Amino acid sequence: MSTTNGQWYPPEWPERIRLLSAGELTPVTPRRAATVLLLRDGPVGRDGDGGRGGEPAPENPAAAPEATGAPEGAEAPVEGVRDGAGGPGGPAVYMLRRRASMAFAGGAYAYPGGSVDPRDERMVTWAGPSRAQWARRLGLDPGEATQAQAIVCAAVRETFEEAGVLLAGPTPHTVVADTTGDDWEADRAALVARDLSFAEFLDRRGLVLRSDLLGCWARWITPEFEPRRYDTWFFVAALPRGQRTRNASTEADRTVWIRPGDAADGYDRGELLMMPPTIATLRQLRAHGSVAEALAAAADRDLTPVLAQARVENGELVLSWPGHDEFTKHIPGATGGSST
């Protein structure tokens, strides 16, 4: 971790970079993954506190109710989701802090998300842009429509597993209004344990996956020298009216609704630990004043994958992320060749 900000930087990386540069380390093939920046207009704060007294949070959080704008691909206002203006500083984003004991990015703030389950390719009742349209949007080959569905399903499934929020409804134009109760928790636990596939879950409850409630924001690939690698698509989505987030993940010890600007300021002060894609997406979000603005902007976002590069320059190893100069690291005493 940097001494001047909260950039996540594992101490073993320099040696792994040198091994990769010397041809002594074979990169691991990244697993496909999805994560969701869940947004709402209105209060900030910890889960379960009604948006008050959260940490980290502004001193005077907005008291506006939850509200959302029209999602990407939606043809009309969605029942169960209402329009509204953002609070001071724009929409709030839902973040969780990974437990310090986690092998990957322990202690870092992140968004709900995880790896694609092979069973996410199973057919589900689907609303919104077609699977082929999603394949094009995600930057996949034309023949990877099924894989595109799996990525979108993973985004929706992981949001339900880790935050208790479900982007699905009984019809193509509705959203489940409440996901609390013992029966919902039993299904969520079964999904986490992989005793139940997401397709089986939706079918049993007669639900339609709302792919139109998601907008794709960015794509980042874990550096080649990291042993736990992910090819991750970052989505944005609005919190449906009536649903509440909760810390349902065993991987997190804290969850919070926070303005992107406040989270970025905490990172800059070195108080909040984050991985490069997390702080990068927060900085991008702070330019938008409401959920509706952020969702509208998602349609034009560049999804060129961001992959770190390492090179030897003037006797030191330089680690950089193309297009994101703030993350560049200079490591003295480098040896060996260069690698991307």
Backbone hydrogen bonds, N-H to C=O, Kabsch-Sander energy under -0.5 kcal/mol:
donor,donor_aa,acceptor,acceptor_aa,energy
2,S,7,Q,-1.2
6,G,267,Y,-1.4
8,W,274,M,-3.0
13,W,10,P,-1.6
16,R,12,E,-1.9
17,I,13,W,-2.9
18,R,14,P,-2.2
19,L,15,E,-2.2
20,L,16,R,-2.3
21,S,17,I,-2.7
22,A,18,R,-1.8
23,G,20,L,-1.3
24,E,19,L,-2.9
25,L,19,L,-0.7
31,R,229,R,-2.2
33,A,231,D,-2.4
34,A,114,G,-2.3
35,T,233,W,-2.2
36,V,112,P,-2.6
37,L,235,F,-3.6
38,L,36,V,-1.2
39,L,237,A,-3.0
40,R,92,A,-1.9
41,D,67,A,-1.5
44,V,51,G,-0.8
45,G,257,W,-2.8
47,D,255,T,-0.8
49,D,46,R,-1.7
51,G,46,R,-0.7
52,R,49,D,-1.0
68,T,82,R,-4.4
74,A,71,P,-2.1
79,E,173,H,-1.5
81,V,78,V,-1.9
90,G,87,G,-2.3
92,A,40,R,-3.1
93,V,258,I,-3.0
94,Y,38,L,-2.2
95,M,93,V,-0.5
95,M,256,V,-2.8
96,L,110,A,-2.4
97,R,254,R,-3.1
98,R,96,L,-0.6
98,R,108,A,-2.9
99,R,251,E,-3.1
102,M,99,R,-2.0
105,A,103,A,-0.5
106,G,102,M,-0.6
107,G,98,R,-1.5
108,A,105,A,-1.8
109,Y,273,L,-3.4
110,A,96,L,-2.9
114,G,34,A,-2.3
116,V,32,R,-2.7
120,D,117,D,-3.2
121,E,118,P,-1.4
122,R,119,R,-1.7
127,A,209,L,-2.2
134,W,130,S,-2.3
135,A,131,R,-2.2
136,R,132,A,-2.0
137,R,133,Q,-2.3
138,L,134,W,-2.6
139,G,135,A,-0.5
139,G,136,R,-1.0
140,L,135,A,-2.6
144,E,141,D,-2.3
148,A,144,E,-2.2
149,Q,145,A,-2.2
150,A,146,T,-1.8
151,I,147,Q,-1.8
152,V,148,A,-2.2
153,C,149,Q,-3.2
154,A,150,A,-2.3
155,A,151,I,-1.9
156,V,152,V,-2.1
157,R,153,C,-3.3
158,E,154,A,-2.8
159,T,155,A,-1.5
160,F,156,V,-1.7
161,E,157,R,-2.8
162,E,158,E,-2.6
163,A,159,T,-1.9
164,G,160,F,-1.4
165,V,159,T,-1.3
167,L,165,V,-0.5
168,A,166,L,-1.4
169,G,208,V,-1.9
174,T,171,T,-1.4
176,V,168,A,-3.0
185,E,181,G,-2.3
186,A,182,D,-2.2
187,D,183,D,-1.8
188,R,184,W,-2.6
189,A,185,E,-2.6
190,A,186,A,-1.9
191,L,187,D,-2.1
192,V,188,R,-2.3
193,A,189,A,-2.2
194,R,191,L,-1.0
195,D,190,A,-2.3
196,L,190,A,-1.4
201,F,197,S,-2.2
202,L,198,F,-2.5
203,D,199,A,-2.5
204,R,200,E,-2.6
205,R,201,F,-1.5
206,G,202,L,-0.6
206,G,203,D,-0.9
207,L,202,L,-2.7
208,V,169,G,-3.7
209,L,125,T,-2.8
210,R,167,L,-2.0
211,S,127,A,-1.7
211,S,209,L,-1.2
212,D,127,A,-0.5
213,L,210,R,-1.6
214,L,211,S,-1.4
215,G,236,V,-2.2
217,W,234,F,-3.7
218,A,234,F,-1.4
220,W,232,T,-2.3
221,I,306,V,-2.7
222,T,230,Y,-2.4
226,E,223,P,-1.5
229,R,227,P,-0.8
231,D,31,R,-2.9
232,T,220,W,-2.9
232,T,230,Y,-0.8
233,W,33,A,-2.1
234,F,218,A,-3.2
235,F,35,T,-2.8
235,F,233,W,-0.5
236,V,215,G,-3.1
237,A,37,L,-1.8
238,A,213,L,-0.5
239,L,39,L,-2.9
241,R,80,G,-1.6
243,Q,240,P,-1.5
246,R,163,A,-1.4
248,A,162,E,-1.4
248,A,246,R,-1.8
249,S,162,E,-0.7
252,A,249,S,-0.9
253,D,97,R,-2.2
254,R,97,R,-0.8
256,V,95,M,-2.6
257,W,45,G,-3.3
258,I,93,V,-2.2
258,I,256,V,-0.5
263,A,259,R,-2.3
264,A,260,P,-2.6
265,D,261,G,-2.2
266,G,262,D,-2.1
267,Y,263,A,-2.0
268,D,264,A,-2.6
269,R,265,D,-1.8
270,G,267,Y,-1.8
271,E,266,G,-2.5
272,L,266,G,-1.2
273,L,271,E,-0.5
274,M,6,G,-3.1
275,M,109,Y,-0.5
278,T,275,M,-0.9
279,I,275,M,-1.7
280,A,276,P,-2.4
281,T,277,P,-2.1
282,L,278,T,-1.9
283,R,279,I,-2.2
284,Q,280,A,-1.7
285,L,281,T,-2.3
286,R,282,L,-1.7
287,A,284,Q,-1.0
288,H,285,L,-2.4
294,A,290,S,-2.0
295,L,291,V,-2.8
296,A,292,A,-2.2
297,A,293,E,-2.1
298,A,294,A,-1.2
299,A,295,L,-0.6
299,A,296,A,-0.7
300,D,297,A,-1.3
301,R,298,A,-1.5
306,V,219,R,-1.8
307,L,305,P,-0.6
308,A,221,I,-0.6
309,Q,320,S,-3.5
310,A,339,S,-1.9
311,R,318,V,-2.1
313,E,316,E,-3.2
316,E,313,E,-1.5
317,L,331,I,-3.2
318,V,311,R,-3.7
319,L,317,L,-0.5
319,L,329,K,-2.9
320,S,309,Q,-2.8
320,S,318,V,-0.5
321,W,324,H,-0.5
324,H,321,W,-2.5
327,F,324,H,-1.6
328,T,325,D,-1.8
329,K,319,L,-3.0
331,I,317,L,-3.6
331,I,329,K,-0.5
333,G,315,G,-0.6
334,A,315,G,-1.1
337,G,21,S,-0.8
339,S,310,A,-2.2
